[in-house]
């Protein structure tokens, strides 16, 4: 779980996850383009690739190779594990 928290600690990685949650199955080129156009982030492909590596090692991103392309998918299971650890109880605000 520590790797999930560390992965989520970076704003760029959270933006990448937001983009993958909105539209799964993107290539590195597509992610780079979205970050530049929608968010004004001028990061290199190598920097974004490193961010994706951190997200993948935390289990938040899974990849699939098809030919020469590598597609990235958002995996919400690690977040669900965190949420299930602290269930929300209804409060009695009297």
Phi and psi in radians as a Rosetta constraint file:
Dihedral C 1 N 2 CA 2 C 2 CIRCULARHARMONIC -1.072 0.35
Dihedral N 2 CA 2 C 2 N 3 CIRCULARHARMONIC -0.689 0.35
Dihedral C 2 N 3 CA 3 C 3 CIRCULARHARMONIC -1.144 0.35
Dihedral N 3 CA 3 C 3 N 4 CIRCULARHARMONIC -0.549 0.35
Dihedral C 3 N 4 CA 4 C 4 CIRCULARHARMONIC -1.162 0.35
Dihedral N 4 CA 4 C 4 N 5 CIRCULARHARMONIC -0.814 0.35
Dihedral C 4 N 5 CA 5 C 5 CIRCULARHARMONIC -1.089 0.35
Dihedral N 5 CA 5 C 5 N 6 CIRCULARHARMONIC -0.727 0.35
Dihedral C 5 N 6 CA 6 C 6 CIRCULARHARMONIC -1.145 0.35
Dihedral N 6 CA 6 C 6 N 7 CIRCULARHARMONIC -0.668 0.35
Dihedral C 6 N 7 CA 7 C 7 CIRCULARHARMONIC -1.141 0.35
Dihedral N 7 CA 7 C 7 N 8 CIRCULARHARMONIC -0.675 0.35
Dihedral C 7 N 8 CA 8 C 8 CIRCULARHARMONIC -1.380 0.35
Dihedral N 8 CA 8 C 8 N 9 CIRCULARHARMONIC -0.150 0.35
Dihedral C 8 N 9 CA 9 C 9 CIRCULARHARMONIC -1.244 0.35
Dihedral N 9 CA 9 C 9 N 10 CIRCULARHARMONIC -0.254 0.35
Dihedral C 9 N 10 CA 10 C 10 CIRCULARHARMONIC -1.825 0.35
Dihedral N 10 CA 10 C 10 N 11 CIRCULARHARMONIC 2.268 0.35
Dihedral C 10 N 11 CA 11 C 11 CIRCULARHARMONIC -1.060 0.35
Dihedral N 11 CA 11 C 11 N 12 CIRCULARHARMONIC -0.708 0.35
Dihedral C 11 N 12 CA 12 C 12 CIRCULARHARMONIC -1.083 0.35
Dihedral N 12 CA 12 C 12 N 13 CIRCULARHARMONIC -0.735 0.35
Dihedral C 12 N 13 CA 13 C 13 CIRCULARHARMONIC -1.157 0.35
Dihedral N 13 CA 13 C 13 N 14 CIRCULARHARMONIC -0.621 0.35
Dihedral C 13 N 14 CA 14 C 14 CIRCULARHARMONIC -1.155 0.35
Dihedral N 14 CA 14 C 14 N 15 CIRCULARHARMONIC -0.657 0.35
Dihedral C 14 N 15 CA 15 C 15 CIRCULARHARMONIC -1.143 0.35
Dihedral N 15 CA 15 C 15 N 16 CIRCULARHARMONIC -0.729 0.35
Dihedral C 15 N 16 CA 16 C 16 CIRCULARHARMONIC -1.043 0.35
Dihedral N 16 CA 16 C 16 N 17 CIRCULARHARMONIC -0.783 0.35
Dihedral C 16 N 17 CA 17 C 17 CIRCULARHARMONIC -1.106 0.35
Dihedral N 17 CA 17 C 17 N 18 CIRCULARHARMONIC -0.681 0.35
Dihedral C 17 N 18 CA 18 C 18 CIRCULARHARMONIC -1.028 0.35
Dihedral N 18 CA 18 C 18 N 19 CIRCULARHARMONIC -0.771 0.35
Dihedral C 18 N 19 CA 19 C 19 CIRCULARHARMONIC -1.173 0.35
Dihedral N 19 CA 19 C 19 N 20 CIRCULARHARMONIC -0.693 0.35
Dihedral C 19 N 20 CA 20 C 20 CIRCULARHARMONIC -1.226 0.35
Dihedral N 20 CA 20 C 20 N 21 CIRCULARHARMONIC -0.607 0.35
Dihedral C 20 N 21 CA 21 C 21 CIRCULARHARMONIC -1.147 0.35
Dihedral N 21 CA 21 C 21 N 22 CIRCULARHARMONIC -0.596 0.35
Dihedral C 21 N 22 CA 22 C 22 CIRCULARHARMONIC -1.322 0.35
Dihedral N 22 CA 22 C 22 N 23 CIRCULARHARMONIC -0.617 0.35
Dihedral C 22 N 23 CA 23 C 23 CIRCULARHARMONIC -2.619 0.35
Dihedral N 23 CA 23 C 23 N 24 CIRCULARHARMONIC 1.670 0.35
Dihedral C 23 N 24 CA 24 C 24 CIRCULARHARMONIC -1.265 0.35
Dihedral N 24 CA 24 C 24 N 25 CIRCULARHARMONIC 2.800 0.35
Dihedral C 24 N 25 CA 25 C 25 CIRCULARHARMONIC 1.357 0.35
Dihedral N 25 CA 25 C 25 N 26 CIRCULARHARMONIC 0.793 0.35
Dihedral C 25 N 26 CA 26 C 26 CIRCULARHARMONIC -1.795 0.35
Dihedral N 26 CA 26 C 26 N 27 CIRCULARHARMONIC 2.631 0.35
Dihedral C 26 N 27 CA 27 C 27 CIRCULARHARMONIC -1.499 0.35
Dihedral N 27 CA 27 C 27 N 28 CIRCULARHARMONIC 2.942 0.35
Dihedral C 27 N 28 CA 28 C 28 CIRCULARHARMONIC -1.019 0.35
Dihedral N 28 CA 28 C 28 N 29 CIRCULARHARMONIC -0.737 0.35
Dihedral C 28 N 29 CA 29 C 29 CIRCULARHARMONIC -1.038 0.35
Dihedral N 29 CA 29 C 29 N 30 CIRCULARHARMONIC -0.781 0.35
Dihedral C 29 N 30 CA 30 C 30 CIRCULARHARMONIC -1.129 0.35
Dihedral N 30 CA 30 C 30 N 31 CIRCULARHARMONIC -0.722 0.35
Dihedral C 30 N 31 CA 31 C 31 CIRCULARHARMONIC -1.124 0.35
Dihedral N 31 CA 31 C 31 N 32 CIRCULARHARMONIC -0.782 0.35
Dihedral C 31 N 32 CA 32 C 32 CIRCULARHARMONIC -1.027 0.35
Dihedral N 32 CA 32 C 32 N 33 CIRCULARHARMONIC -0.760 0.35
Dihedral C 32 N 33 CA 33 C 33 CIRCULARHARMONIC -1.103 0.35
Dihedral N 33 CA 33 C 33 N 34 CIRCULARHARMONIC -0.796 0.35
Dihedral C 33 N 34 CA 34 C 34 CIRCULARHARMONIC -1.101 0.35
Dihedral N 34 CA 34 C 34 N 35 CIRCULARHARMONIC -0.721 0.35
Dihedral C 34 N 35 CA 35 C 35 CIRCULARHARMONIC -1.144 0.35
Dihedral N 35 CA 35 C 35 N 36 CIRCULARHARMONIC -0.634 0.35
Dihedral C 35 N 36 CA 36 C 36 CIRCULARHARMONIC -1.284 0.35
Dihedral N 36 CA 36 C 36 N 37 CIRCULARHARMONIC -0.795 0.35
Dihedral C 36 N 37 CA 37 C 37 CIRCULARHARMONIC -1.341 0.35
Dihedral N 37 CA 37 C 37 N 38 CIRCULARHARMONIC -0.889 0.35
Dihedral C 37 N 38 CA 38 C 38 CIRCULARHARMONIC -1.404 0.35
Dihedral N 38 CA 38 C 38 N 39 CIRCULARHARMONIC -0.539 0.35
Dihedral C 38 N 39 CA 39 C 39 CIRCULARHARMONIC -2.072 0.35
Dihedral N 39 CA 39 C 39 N 40 CIRCULARHARMONIC -0.049 0.35
Dihedral C 39 N 40 CA 40 C 40 CIRCULARHARMONIC 1.137 0.35
Dihedral N 40 CA 40 C 40 N 41 CIRCULARHARMONIC 0.428 0.35
Dihedral C 40 N 41 CA 41 C 41 CIRCULARHARMONIC -1.557 0.35
Dihedral N 41 CA 41 C 41 N 42 CIRCULARHARMONIC 2.093 0.35
Dihedral C 41 N 42 CA 42 C 42 CIRCULARHARMONIC -1.737 0.35
Dihedral N 42 CA 42 C 42 N 43 CIRCULARHARMONIC 0.906 0.35
Dihedral C 42 N 43 CA 43 C 43 CIRCULARHARMONIC -1.496 0.35
Dihedral N 43 CA 43 C 43 N 44 CIRCULARHARMONIC 2.683 0.35
Dihedral C 43 N 44 CA 44 C 44 CIRCULARHARMONIC -1.317 0.35
Dihedral N 44 CA 44 C 44 N 45 CIRCULARHARMONIC 2.809 0.35
Dihedral C 44 N 45 CA 45 C 45 CIRCULARHARMONIC -1.036 0.35
Dihedral N 45 CA 45 C 45 N 46 CIRCULARHARMONIC -0.654 0.35
Dihedral C 45 N 46 CA 46 C 46 CIRCULARHARMONIC -1.121 0.35
Dihedral N 46 CA 46 C 46 N 47 CIRCULARHARMONIC -0.725 0.35
Dihedral C 46 N 47 CA 47 C 47 CIRCULARHARMONIC -1.118 0.35
Dihedral N 47 CA 47 C 47 N 48 CIRCULARHARMONIC -0.760 0.35
Dihedral C 47 N 48 CA 48 C 48 CIRCULARHARMONIC -1.167 0.35
Dihedral N 48 CA 48 C 48 N 49 CIRCULARHARMONIC -0.668 0.35
Dihedral C 48 N 49 CA 49 C 49 CIRCULARHARMONIC -1.071 0.35
Dihedral N 49 CA 49 C 49 N 50 CIRCULARHARMONIC -0.692 0.35
Dihedral C 49 N 50 CA 50 C 50 CIRCULARHARMONIC -1.155 0.35
Dihedral N 50 CA 50 C 50 N 51 CIRCULARHARMONIC -0.710 0.35
Dihedral C 50 N 51 CA 51 C 51 CIRCULARHARMONIC -1.070 0.35
Dihedral N 51 CA 51 C 51 N 52 CIRCULARHARMONIC -0.751 0.35
Dihedral C 51 N 52 CA 52 C 52 CIRCULARHARMONIC -1.098 0.35
Dihedral N 52 CA 52 C 52 N 53 CIRCULARHARMONIC -0.629 0.35
Dihedral C 52 N 53 CA 53 C 53 CIRCULARHARMONIC -1.101 0.35
Dihedral N 53 CA 53 C 53 N 54 CIRCULARHARMONIC -0.713 0.35
Dihedral C 53 N 54 CA 54 C 54 CIRCULARHARMONIC -1.122 0.35
Dihedral N 54 CA 54 C 54 N 55 CIRCULARHARMONIC -0.777 0.35
Dihedral C 54 N 55 CA 55 C 55 CIRCULARHARMONIC -1.119 0.35
Dihedral N 55 CA 55 C 55 N 56 CIRCULARHARMONIC -0.664 0.35
Dihedral C 55 N 56 CA 56 C 56 CIRCULARHARMONIC -1.190 0.35
Dihedral N 56 CA 56 C 56 N 57 CIRCULARHARMONIC -0.727 0.35
Dihedral C 56 N 57 CA 57 C 57 CIRCULARHARMONIC -1.186 0.35
Dihedral N 57 CA 57 C 57 N 58 CIRCULARHARMONIC -0.415 0.35
Dihedral C 57 N 58 CA 58 C 58 CIRCULARHARMONIC -1.478 0.35
Dihedral N 58 CA 58 C 58 N 59 CIRCULARHARMONIC -0.107 0.35
Dihedral C 58 N 59 CA 59 C 59 CIRCULARHARMONIC 1.464 0.35
Dihedral N 59 CA 59 C 59 N 60 CIRCULARHARMONIC 0.101 0.35
Dihedral C 59 N 60 CA 60 C 60 CIRCULARHARMONIC -1.451 0.35
Dihedral N 60 CA 60 C 60 N 61 CIRCULARHARMONIC -0.314 0.35
Dihedral C 60 N 61 CA 61 C 61 CIRCULARHARMONIC -2.289 0.35
Dihedral N 61 CA 61 C 61 N 62 CIRCULARHARMONIC 2.351 0.35
Dihedral C 61 N 62 CA 62 C 62 CIRCULARHARMONIC -2.058 0.35
Dihedral N 62 CA 62 C 62 N 63 CIRCULARHARMONIC 2.635 0.35
Dihedral C 62 N 63 CA 63 C 63 CIRCULARHARMONIC -2.136 0.35
Dihedral N 63 CA 63 C 63 N 64 CIRCULARHARMONIC 2.766 0.35
Dihedral C 63 N 64 CA 64 C 64 CIRCULARHARMONIC -2.475 0.35
Dihedral N 64 CA 64 C 64 N 65 CIRCULARHARMONIC 2.232 0.35
Dihedral C 64 N 65 CA 65 C 65 CIRCULARHARMONIC -1.625 0.35
Dihedral N 65 CA 65 C 65 N 66 CIRCULARHARMONIC 2.296 0.35
Dihedral C 65 N 66 CA 66 C 66 CIRCULARHARMONIC -2.300 0.35
Dihedral N 66 CA 66 C 66 N 67 CIRCULARHARMONIC 1.843 0.35
Dihedral C 66 N 67 CA 67 C 67 CIRCULARHARMONIC 1.135 0.35
Dihedral N 67 CA 67 C 67 N 68 CIRCULARHARMONIC -2.208 0.35
Dihedral C 67 N 68 CA 68 C 68 CIRCULARHARMONIC -1.585 0.35
Dihedral N 68 CA 68 C 68 N 69 CIRCULARHARMONIC -0.056 0.35
Dihedral C 68 N 69 CA 69 C 69 CIRCULARHARMONIC -1.750 0.35
Dihedral N 69 CA 69 C 69 N 70 CIRCULARHARMONIC 2.559 0.35
Dihedral C 69 N 70 CA 70 C 70 CIRCULARHARMONIC -2.100 0.35
Dihedral N 70 CA 70 C 70 N 71 CIRCULARHARMONIC 2.125 0.35
Dihedral C 70 N 71 CA 71 C 71 CIRCULARHARMONIC -1.820 0.35
Dihedral N 71 CA 71 C 71 N 72 CIRCULARHARMONIC 2.427 0.35
Dihedral C 71 N 72 CA 72 C 72 CIRCULARHARMONIC -1.926 0.35
Dihedral N 72 CA 72 C 72 N 73 CIRCULARHARMONIC 2.363 0.35
Dihedral C 72 N 73 CA 73 C 73 CIRCULARHARMONIC -2.252 0.35
Dihedral N 73 CA 73 C 73 N 74 CIRCULARHARMONIC 2.450 0.35
Dihedral C 73 N 74 CA 74 C 74 CIRCULARHARMONIC -1.326 0.35
Dihedral N 74 CA 74 C 74 N 75 CIRCULARHARMONIC 2.316 0.35
Dihedral C 74 N 75 CA 75 C 75 CIRCULARHARMONIC -2.075 0.35
Dihedral N 75 CA 75 C 75 N 76 CIRCULARHARMONIC 1.954 0.35
Dihedral C 75 N 76 CA 76 C 76 CIRCULARHARMONIC -1.523 0.35
Dihedral N 76 CA 76 C 76 N 77 CIRCULARHARMONIC -0.059 0.35
Dihedral C 76 N 77 CA 77 C 77 CIRCULARHARMONIC -0.998 0.35
Dihedral N 77 CA 77 C 77 N 78 CIRCULARHARMONIC -0.774 0.35
Dihedral C 77 N 78 CA 78 C 78 CIRCULARHARMONIC -1.065 0.35
Dihedral N 78 CA 78 C 78 N 79 CIRCULARHARMONIC -0.588 0.35
Dihedral C 78 N 79 CA 79 C 79 CIRCULARHARMONIC -1.241 0.35
Dihedral N 79 CA 79 C 79 N 80 CIRCULARHARMONIC -0.633 0.35
Dihedral C 79 N 80 CA 80 C 80 CIRCULARHARMONIC -1.138 0.35
Dihedral N 80 CA 80 C 80 N 81 CIRCULARHARMONIC -0.635 0.35
Dihedral C 80 N 81 CA 81 C 81 CIRCULARHARMONIC -1.107 0.35
Dihedral N 81 CA 81 C 81 N 82 CIRCULARHARMONIC -0.704 0.35
Dihedral C 81 N 82 CA 82 C 82 CIRCULARHARMONIC -1.132 0.35
Dihedral N 82 CA 82 C 82 N 83 CIRCULARHARMONIC -0.803 0.35
Dihedral C 82 N 83 CA 83 C 83 CIRCULARHARMONIC -1.111 0.35
Dihedral N 83 CA 83 C 83 N 84 CIRCULARHARMONIC -0.632 0.35
Dihedral C 83 N 84 CA 84 C 84 CIRCULARHARMONIC -1.287 0.35
Dihedral N 84 CA 84 C 84 N 85 CIRCULARHARMONIC -0.314 0.35
Dihedral C 84 N 85 CA 85 C 85 CIRCULARHARMONIC -1.207 0.35
Dihedral N 85 CA 85 C 85 N 86 CIRCULARHARMONIC -0.611 0.35
Dihedral C 85 N 86 CA 86 C 86 CIRCULARHARMONIC -2.142 0.35
Dihedral N 86 CA 86 C 86 N 87 CIRCULARHARMONIC 1.456 0.35
Dihedral C 86 N 87 CA 87 C 87 CIRCULARHARMONIC -1.124 0.35
Dihedral N 87 CA 87 C 87 N 88 CIRCULARHARMONIC 2.518 0.35
Dihedral C 87 N 88 CA 88 C 88 CIRCULARHARMONIC -1.476 0.35
Dihedral N 88 CA 88 C 88 N 89 CIRCULARHARMONIC 2.207 0.35
Dihedral C 88 N 89 CA 89 C 89 CIRCULARHARMONIC -1.865 0.35
Dihedral N 89 CA 89 C 89 N 90 CIRCULARHARMONIC 2.544 0.35
Dihedral C 89 N 90 CA 90 C 90 CIRCULARHARMONIC -1.202 0.35
Dihedral N 90 CA 90 C 90 N 91 CIRCULARHARMONIC 2.444 0.35
Dihedral C 90 N 91 CA 91 C 91 CIRCULARHARMONIC -1.705 0.35
Dihedral N 91 CA 91 C 91 N 92 CIRCULARHARMONIC 2.571 0.35
Dihedral C 91 N 92 CA 92 C 92 CIRCULARHARMONIC -1.848 0.35
Dihedral N 92 CA 92 C 92 N 93 CIRCULARHARMONIC 1.548 0.35
Dihedral C 92 N 93 CA 93 C 93 CIRCULARHARMONIC -1.542 0.35
Dihedral N 93 CA 93 C 93 N 94 CIRCULARHARMONIC 1.490 0.35
